[in-house]
Amino acid sequence: MPTIFYINGFRFFFYSNEHLPKHIHIEKAEKTAKFNIENIELIKSYGFNASSLKQISNLVEENQELLKQKWDEFFNN
């Protein structure tokens, strides 16, 4: 599971056997979420409240280009 980065206690990562569309997994403690990278939308979530999901969505948006680049580097090589 390649970790891309940690921000504010959130871990952003991919699983090594991912599939399209490009997406990112986020975890913090026992909470998890999955966001589409390209159009920045929540795919699923467990345990995060609305405020945390908004914060995560903003982080995905702020780091969108880096996340797409890391996806391409990992899955296209």
Kinemage of the C-alpha trace (Angstrom):
@kinemage 1
@onewidth
@group {chain A} dominant
@subgroup {mainchain}
@vectorlist {calphas} color= white
{ca met a 1} P 0.000 0.000 0.000
{ca pro a 2} L 1.917 3.031 -1.158
{ca thr a 3} L 1.334 5.986 1.150
{ca ile a 4} L 1.345 9.271 -0.743
{ca phe a 5} L 1.379 11.587 2.269
{ca tyr a 6} L 0.034 12.359 5.725
{ca ile a 7} L -1.758 15.656 6.367
{ca asn a 8} L -3.506 16.636 9.617
{ca gly a 9} L -3.402 13.018 10.745
{ca phe a 10} L -5.046 11.744 7.552
{ca arg a 11} L -3.159 9.078 5.616
{ca phe a 12} L -3.618 9.254 1.830
{ca phe a 13} L -2.749 6.017 0.045
{ca phe a 14} L -3.374 3.574 -2.805
{ca tyr a 15} L -3.726 -0.176 -2.663
{ca ser a 16} L -1.240 -1.941 -4.902
{ca asn a 17} L -3.971 -3.626 -6.989
{ca glu a 18} L -6.111 -0.570 -7.766
{ca his a 19} L -8.461 -0.061 -10.702
{ca leu a 20} L -9.876 2.871 -12.598
{ca pro a 21} L -11.223 5.451 -12.071
{ca lys a 22} L -8.271 7.113 -10.383
{ca his a 23} L -9.036 7.352 -6.679
{ca ile a 24} L -7.381 7.792 -3.305
{ca his a 25} L -8.025 6.101 0.026
{ca ile a 26} L -7.884 8.108 3.227
{ca glu a 27} L -7.757 6.815 6.778
{ca lys a 28} L -7.479 8.234 10.252
{ca ala a 29} L -7.825 5.977 13.292
{ca glu a 30} L -10.600 3.505 12.401
{ca lys a 31} L -12.250 5.842 9.873
{ca thr a 32} L -11.893 5.442 6.108
{ca ala a 33} L -12.929 7.218 2.939
{ca lys a 34} L -12.375 6.878 -0.772
{ca phe a 35} L -12.423 9.836 -3.184
{ca asn a 36} L -12.332 10.043 -6.964
{ca ile a 37} L -9.237 12.065 -7.841
{ca glu a 38} L -10.263 13.401 -11.229
{ca asn a 39} L -13.626 14.965 -10.397
{ca ile a 40} L -13.109 15.081 -6.625
{ca glu a 41} L -16.141 13.282 -5.353
{ca leu a 42} L -16.719 11.005 -2.414
{ca ile a 43} L -17.052 7.372 -3.433
{ca lys a 44} L -17.578 5.932 0.045
{ca ser a 45} L -16.889 6.669 3.674
{ca tyr a 46} L -17.026 4.932 7.032
{ca gly a 47} L -16.872 6.853 10.295
{ca phe a 48} L -15.985 10.348 9.086
{ca asn a 49} L -18.410 13.167 9.887
{ca ala a 50} L -19.408 15.822 7.344
{ca ser a 51} L -16.805 18.299 8.599
{ca ser a 52} L -13.974 15.787 8.193
{ca leu a 53} L -15.193 14.785 4.730
{ca lys a 54} L -15.215 18.445 3.673
{ca gln a 55} L -11.664 18.819 5.002
{ca ile a 56} L -10.562 15.698 3.113
{ca ser a 57} L -12.273 16.882 -0.067
{ca asn a 58} L -10.407 20.189 0.189
{ca leu a 59} L -7.106 18.341 0.688
{ca val a 60} L -7.779 16.158 -2.355
{ca glu a 61} L -8.547 19.269 -4.396
{ca glu a 62} L -5.428 21.104 -3.161
{ca asn a 63} L -3.253 18.077 -4.004
{ca gln a 64} L -5.105 16.838 -7.074
{ca glu a 65} L -2.189 17.180 -9.502
{ca leu a 66} L 0.224 15.427 -7.145
{ca leu a 67} L -2.270 12.593 -6.555
{ca lys a 68} L -2.794 12.095 -10.306
{ca gln a 69} L 0.966 12.154 -10.861
{ca lys a 70} L 1.574 9.572 -8.119
{ca trp a 71} L -1.211 7.351 -9.492
{ca asp a 72} L 0.313 7.466 -12.972
{ca glu a 73} L 3.824 6.788 -11.669
{ca phe a 74} L 2.746 3.796 -9.616
{ca phe a 75} L 0.209 2.150 -11.930
{ca asn a 76} L 1.686 2.959 -15.335
{ca asn a 77} L 5.178 1.647 -14.591
